[in-house]
Amino acid sequence: MATPLSNFLRVIRAPLAAILLTLALGFLLVASITDEPVRAYRDLLLANFDSLGNFALFLNRATPLTLIALGVVFSFRAGIFNVGGEGQLYAGAVTTTVVAIAGASLPAFVLMPLAIIAGFLAGAVVGWIPGVLKVRLAVDEVVTTLMLNIIILLITSWLANQVIRDTTAYGAVSWMVPNSIWLPPLPFVPRATSGFLVAAVLAVISWIVLFRTQWGAEVRAAGTNLRFAEATGVPAARRVISAMVIAGGLAGLAGALYVLGVGHRFEQNFSPSYGLVGLTCALLARVHPIGSLATALFYAAMLNGAAYMQISTDVPRSLVNLLTGLLVLLMTARLRRAAQAA
């Protein structure tokens, strides 16, 4: 009988093998570029732990990646190929900012949860739209989520440039949110926000919900075969829509926590493609919640480490983009082989 530990080891075996192979090939590439390949790789993988400041930046980068990846896990388990994480992230971030600025006179204990809930709900609405279109009208979710990304980015650009723009600052940025609702820092890591704790706890909760509740079983059944699930009495359409609402809500929450914890305002270009990288994290983890937390930490270390590597050696940080593409290629090949074997 399989135990939770054996199931987890089975889940991470393929991603771990792909990561190790990618790192090995990447080292060969780095060795061909610089005379200090060991130092370059050391900075890429370990510089995040050189100081509390570096470690804080690492945790702050991992937070949105984890939340977006968890959202992708819910949508993929429901059979929806959700590539709308970027739009859902921006919807949550800008809505949290608008609510925080508009309600600046409210007490902090009222305004903080109100702003966070607003961000979650904004992302949830953006996730709900493609979910409904998919199950009611059979509209392809890849098209709708990609189009919604463009629509949301254009709306937030207009808001950041015209409605909530801080006229005393340069660029498309909003006014600062009240500092009374900034997220508190992590104990012993002053520059890291408590948002990472939220993301880590939600990863565990997501695993429980998906694999230890009837609702989660029904979501997975709907994702495997929608019509068969409905024939056996599962409200599959509702489960798919609710999974997309949660997926969008988690991405919106990522935007809300970024604004309240890191940026303290909305910036039009605050995301270095968090939506795409979060999708990659979920796929690398084989759409497993705990695995998604692990892969988000790995990607955060790589993304931040690339900057440290470029500073200390002559290896460009774009190397990480190449390694990311190679990693996705290897995982896709392994998953395809597993599917054919099954």
Secondary structure, DSSP 8 states (H G I E B T S, - for coil): ---HHHHHHHHHHHHHHHHHHHHHHHHHHHHHH-S-HHHHHHHHHHGGGSSHHHHHHHHHHHHHHHHHHHHHHHHHHTT-----HHHHHHHHHHHHHHHHHHTTTS-HHHHHHHHHHHHHHHHHHHHHHHHHHHHHH---HHHHHHHHHHHHHHHHHHIIIIISB-TTSSSSBB----GGGS--EETTEEEEETHHHHHHHHHHHHHHHHHHSHHHHHHHHHHH-HHHHHHTT--HHHHHHHHHHHHHHHHHHHHHHHIIIIISS-BTT--SSHHHHHHHHHHHTTS-HHHHHHHHHHHHHHHHHHHHHHHHSS--TTHHHHHHHHHHHHHHHHHHHHHHH-
